Amino acid sequence: MTTMSNPNQDSAPRPRTTMPEQAGGLRRLVGVLRVAAGALVLAAITTQIVDLVVNDAFTPREYFSYFTIQSSLINIVVLVVGGVLALRWREDPELYTAVRMSAVTYAVVTAVVYNLLLRGVPTDDFVGVQWPNEVTHVWIPVVIALDWILSPGRAALGWGRLWLAIGYPLAWLGFTLVRGVLTGWYPYPFLDPDGPDGPTSVIAYIVGITLFILAVACVSIGISRIRVWNTPRD
C-alpha cells in the first residue's frame, strides 16, 4: 500500500551543507572589527611608505624585507578575508583557520621580539612618524590575539597544521641570512654575525625565536581545539 507524500515536505534527506550557516549577530560584529583592523594596518603601512618617500628614505628592497612588514601584509589579507567570512557565515573554514593561526603566531612573535629586543635600540636609519610602528608591533598583535581567543566560529585544528606556522619564518630566515652574507645588510641587528656578540649570539637568537614560534603555534592550535567559543558543525 502506498502513502501520499506531503508536497511541502522534502522527500529525501537534506544533504550536508558544504559551507557554514549564515552568521549570527556576534559574528557580524567580529566581521566588522576584523575589516576595520585590516584597514588600520593598511593605513599604517601606507603612512610609513609615504613618509619614507617624502623624506627620500624609501628603499623598497630593504623595507619589504622586514619580517614585520611582510607579516603585516599577511595580516591585512587575513583580517579582511576573515571579516568577510564572519559577516557571511557562522563558522570559518578549516583552511582559513590554519592560515589565521599562522598569522596569530607571527603577530605575537613580532610584538614580543620588537618590545624585548628592538624597542629603543639606536639606529642610523631615518626615523619617521611613530604611530605606524605602534600599530604593527603592539595594537594589532593584541587585537589579533584577542580575536583568536574570544571570537566565535573558529574551526578546530589538527596538530599537523603546525608546519604551516613554522614554514614561512624558516624560509624568511634562510633568505635573509643568505642575502646578508652577499650584501652585508641585515634587517635586524641580532641577525648580524658581524655584530658585537658574533655568530654565536645569532645562533642563540635563531634557536630561541624558533622555539618561541613553535610554542606560540602550539598554544594557538590548543586554543582552537577548545570548543567553548566554536560553533559546532551540523
SVG drawing of the C-alpha trace seen along z (x, -y; Angstrom):
<svg xmlns="http://www.w3.org/2000/svg" viewBox="-2 -65 84 67">
<polyline fill="none" stroke="black" stroke-width="0.4" points="0.0,0.0 1.4,-3.4 1.1,-6.6 0.6,-10.0 3.6,-12.3 3.3,-15.8 4.3,-18.2 5.5,-20.7 7.9,-18.1 11.3,-17.1 11.1,-13.5 14.9,-13.0 17.2,-13.7 18.7,-17.2 22.4,-16.9 25.2,-18.1 25.9,-21.7 29.4,-22.5 29.6,-25.9 28.7,-27.1 25.2,-28.6 24.5,-32.3 26.4,-34.4 24.8,-35.5 24.9,-38.9 28.2,-38.4 29.9,-37.0 28.8,-40.1 30.3,-42.3 33.5,-40.4 33.5,-40.7 33.2,-44.5 36.0,-44.7 38.3,-42.5 37.8,-44.6 38.5,-47.7 41.7,-46.2 42.8,-45.3 42.2,-48.8 44.2,-50.2 47.2,-48.0 46.9,-49.1 46.8,-52.8 49.8,-52.3 51.9,-50.7 50.8,-53.3 51.6,-56.2 55.0,-54.7 55.8,-54.3 54.6,-57.9 56.7,-59.3 59.8,-57.5 59.2,-58.5 58.7,-62.2 61.9,-62.2 63.8,-60.3 64.5,-57.4 62.4,-54.6 64.4,-51.6 61.8,-49.0 64.1,-46.0 65.0,-46.7 61.6,-47.9 59.8,-44.9 62.5,-42.5 61.5,-43.2 59.5,-40.3 57.2,-42.9 56.2,-44.4 55.7,-41.0 53.7,-39.7 51.7,-42.9 50.8,-42.5 49.7,-38.9 47.6,-40.4 45.8,-42.7 44.7,-39.8 43.8,-37.5 41.8,-40.2 39.8,-41.3 39.1,-37.8 38.2,-36.8 35.9,-39.8 34.0,-38.8 33.7,-35.2 32.4,-36.4 29.9,-38.6 28.5,-35.8 29.0,-32.5 28.7,-31.1 31.9,-29.2 35.3,-29.8 36.6,-27.1 39.4,-25.0 42.0,-26.0 41.4,-29.7 41.6,-29.0 45.0,-27.3 46.3,-30.3 44.9,-32.6 46.6,-30.5 49.9,-31.3 49.1,-35.0 48.4,-34.9 51.7,-33.3 53.6,-35.8 51.8,-38.7 52.6,-37.5 56.2,-36.8 56.6,-40.2 55.2,-42.0 57.4,-40.1 60.6,-40.4 60.1,-44.1 59.3,-45.1 62.0,-43.0 64.9,-43.2 64.3,-46.2 62.4,-49.0 64.7,-51.9 67.7,-50.4 69.7,-53.2 69.6,-53.3 71.3,-55.2 68.2,-54.8 65.6,-57.5 63.1,-57.7 59.7,-58.9 56.3,-59.0 56.0,-56.5 52.3,-55.6 52.6,-53.0 55.2,-51.2 52.9,-51.1 50.1,-49.8 52.1,-47.0 54.1,-46.0 51.6,-46.5 48.0,-47.3 47.3,-44.9 49.1,-41.9 46.9,-42.4 43.8,-42.6 44.7,-39.5 45.5,-37.5 42.2,-38.5 40.3,-37.8 41.8,-34.3 40.9,-33.6 37.5,-35.2 35.8,-35.3 33.2,-32.5 33.2,-30.3 36.8,-29.2 37.4,-25.7 39.4,-23.2 42.8,-22.5 44.8,-19.3 48.4,-19.3 49.6,-18.6 48.9,-22.2 51.9,-23.2 54.2,-23.1 52.2,-25.9 53.2,-28.3 56.9,-27.4 57.4,-27.1 57.3,-30.8 59.6,-32.1 62.2,-29.5 62.1,-30.4 62.3,-34.1 65.3,-33.4 67.1,-31.4 66.7,-34.0 67.6,-36.8 70.9,-35.2 72.0,-34.3 71.2,-37.8 73.0,-39.3 76.2,-37.3 76.0,-38.6 75.1,-42.2 76.2,-42.8 72.7,-44.2 70.5,-42.5 67.1,-43.8 67.6,-43.2 70.8,-43.7 70.5,-40.3 70.9,-38.5 74.2,-40.2 77.1,-37.8 79.5,-40.7 77.8,-42.4 79.4,-42.8 78.2,-39.4 79.3,-37.5 77.8,-34.5 77.3,-32.5 74.7,-35.1 73.0,-35.0 72.6,-31.2 71.3,-31.6 68.7,-34.1 67.6,-32.0 67.2,-28.9 65.3,-30.8 62.9,-32.6 62.3,-29.4 61.3,-27.6 59.2,-30.5 57.4,-30.4 56.7,-26.7 55.5,-27.3 53.1,-30.1 51.8,-28.0 51.2,-25.0 49.3,-27.2 47.2,-28.6 46.3,-25.2 45.5,-24.1 43.1,-27.0 41.4,-26.2 40.6,-22.7 38.7,-24.1 35.2,-24.2 33.7,-26.7 33.7,-29.5 33.5,-27.3 30.2,-26.8 29.6,-23.0 29.0,-21.8 25.7,-20.3"/>
</svg>
